[in-house]
Amino acid sequence: MSYKVLIIGCGRVAVKHLKAISSLKELELAAVVDTNEESAKKLLGSVSGFASTKIYSDYKQAIEEIKPDITAVTVPSGLHYQIASFAMENGSNLLLEKPMTMSSAQSREIYDISRRTGRKIAMGHIYRYLPIVGLVRDDINNGRFGKVTHGSIYVRWGHGEDYYSSAAWRGTWKSDGGAMMNQTIHAIDLLVWLMGSEPVEAQAMLAKRLRNIEAEDLGMAILRLENGALASVEGTTSTLESKHDAEFSVFCENGSISMGLSSGKPHIGIFEKKANGKVKKLNGYYIRKQFKEGGIFSYKCALNPHLGIYKDLADSLTEDREPLADAYAGYSSVDTLMGIYRSAKLKQPVELPLKEDFSSVDMAGFFEE
């Protein structure tokens, strides 16, 4: 079965979408949408076989005429809500880049629309689709490593002024947020997912150290999870642009798991304490198991996680199940992030999920106070 895909937004991330679609026989690119026709042509010319694809400037017209099975939303974050809600109300499933929206209430509404209409949402939480991650998550949750004590993530994804000046919306509270919202939210999603419990409290601080933007270029937070475990979060774009580093770690009663990227090179360290007290390294075990269960496809996802997202979404439509990073994951991650922002603004811990709406716009003027 083939599913028609419409891409809305032809910026840099859309190239990953196009490459993924070109690799999957169950997907067909029907059209792309961008208010800048040259951006659309540049995108279509970046991967062979798509040069004659139809281009629209109006996303509503495209959705109504194409009637896509899947609408991929890759526009600035501040536009996600209006496009996602229109697409679902008009019969389309979604591949929605993170964050779901810029407001906890709007994210909840997108989640509710998904449930009411039966339309599926696959979130662009790319880390869930990397090799080995799902296998480790299953073993953490089935108790192999014992009680989860705590976890940590850091995302040190340096960007210079040229990155922020390349588009007027970057680094703004209205359309983008800062390092925590843009660069770190899918890492927060991954850590919470791995630890197997929802956040119930957030305490955070934000800073603007080097970048000339409205929002933060550095954020740190502590999350308390429902199961009592704690999680620390660091996200920044003020580090070296030539050395992008990200890592997550989960610590358990009888083991520890760390995975990450350093300047594009992956590293893992998975350890288990056996009944006799000896500690065994399990890297090879999980690598072999992943290859046996997922084959070479799962390792191709390491190079382009969007390949895994699209494949999972197509399979979820065929099998009538929820995608791995589903609508609830999108809502929950935004609610947690908004809790982090609200905590920084109030200078005190806040309970999660938020009882009142909070949006990134509520942070306007934060660094002027």
Secondary structure, 3 states (H helix, E strand, C coil): CCEEEEEECCCCCHHHHHHHHHHCCCEEEEEEECCCHHHHHHHHHCCCCCCCCEEECCHHHHHHHHCCCEEEECCCHHHHHHHHHHHHHCCCEEEECCCCCCEHHHHHHHHHHHHHHCCCEEECCHHHHCCCHHHHHHHHHCCCCCCEEEEEEEEECCCCHHHHHCCCCCCCCCCCCCHHHHCCHHHHHHHHHHHCCCEEEEEEEEECCCCCCCCCCEEEEEEEECCCCEEEEEEECCCCCCCCEEEEEEEECCEEEEEEEECCEEEEEEEEECCCCCEEECHHHHHHHHHHHHHHHHHHHHHCHHHHHHHHHHHHHHHCCCCCCCHHHHHHHHHHHHHHHHHHHHCCCEECCCCCCCEHHHHCCHHHC
